[in-house]
Amino acid sequence: MLSPHNMLSHIGPEDALGWIVIANVVTYILFYADKKASESRSRRISEKMLLLWCAVGGSVGGYMAMRHFRHKTQKQTFRLRFFIIVGLQALLALRALVWAAERIS
């Protein structure tokens, strides 16, 4: 399976924007593949893997896929975990902005 750990081991801090793009594309594709698997009753992608990709930078792709494919939108436990991840990412981004502003002044 396509693991974020395997991909992250080759990426440095200067590649953060590229990683975010890759993570969102992969996450979107994984949600699509899981939706198709659910329709055909074939092997599914685990919620753990979907949430892991959201957590490592693919939350925008995950949200777009949830909306576009109407996938995982009714499962409350998944949505709760997803939005906890998004909230934590927002807090981290806000903290990074505050830290950067403190360093400038």
ABEGO torsion letter per residue (X at the ends): XBBAAAAAAABBAAAAAAAAAAAAAAAAAAAAAAAAAAAAGBBBBBAAAAAAAAAAGAAAAAAAAAAAAGBGAABAAAAAAAAAAAAAAAAAAAAAAAAAAAAAX
